[in-house]
């Protein structure tokens, strides 16, 4: 992951990855296994995805879970 992404919060990383892929929130939501409102809640930082959802998100974007959620996982004792 680029240094620029490392400086962003997890939800901003989602936005950057989504835009880089040229997806709408609705398209990203479907690829991540949720609906547009659920995805919007993640991307806005109003909701934090559960572990299974984090795995689906990472798979959809072609990255490892910790590339998006490392800081938050550390603070929750998951890493």
C-alpha positions in Angstrom: 0.0 0.0 0.0 1.3 3.4 -0.8 2.5 5.8 1.9 -0.3 8.1 1.1 -2.9 5.5 1.9 -1.1 4.7 5.2 -1.8 8.2 6.4 -5.5 8.0 5.8 -8.2 6.6 8.1 -9.7 3.2 7.2 -12.8 4.8 5.8 -10.9 7.2 3.6 -8.9 4.3 2.4 -12.2 2.7 1.3 -13.1 5.8 -0.6 -9.8 6.1 -2.3 -9.8 2.4 -3.4 -13.4 2.7 -4.6 -12.7 5.8 -6.7 -9.4 4.3 -8.0 -11.5 1.4 -9.3 -14.0 3.7 -10.9 -16.9 2.3 -8.8 -19.9 4.0 -7.4 -20.8 3.3 -3.8 -23.6 1.0 -5.0 -21.1 -1.0 -7.2 -18.6 -1.2 -4.3 -21.4 -2.3 -2.0 -22.4 -5.1 -4.2 -18.8 -6.3 -4.6 -18.4 -6.2 -0.8 -21.6 -8.1 -0.1 -23.6 -5.3 1.4 -26.1 -2.7 0.3 -25.4 0.9 -0.7 -26.5 2.3 2.7 -24.3 -0.1 4.6 -21.3 0.7 2.4 -22.0 4.5 2.8 -22.0 4.0 6.6 -18.6 2.3 6.4 -17.1 4.9 4.0 -18.4 7.8 6.1 -17.0 6.2 9.2 -20.4 6.0 10.9 -20.2 2.2 11.1 -17.2 -0.2 11.4 -17.5 -3.5 9.4 -17.4 -6.9 11.2 -14.5 -9.3 10.5 -16.4 -11.2 7.8 -17.3 -7.9 6.0 -13.7 -6.7 6.3 -12.6 -9.9 4.5 -15.1 -9.3 1.8 -14.1 -5.7 1.4 -10.4 -6.6 1.1 -11.2 -9.4 -1.4 -13.3 -7.0 -3.5 -10.5 -4.4 -3.6 -7.8 -7.1 -4.1 -5.8 -6.2 -1.0 -5.2 -7.8 2.4 -7.5 -6.9 5.3 -4.7 -5.3 7.3 -3.9 -3.0 4.3 -7.2 -1.2 5.0 -7.9 -1.8 8.7 -4.4 -2.2 10.4 -4.7 0.8 12.7 -8.2 0.0 13.9 -7.4 -3.7 14.2 -4.4 -2.8 16.4 -6.5 -0.6 18.6 -9.1 -3.4 19.1 -6.3 -5.9 19.8 -7.0 -7.9 16.7 -3.4 -7.7 15.3 
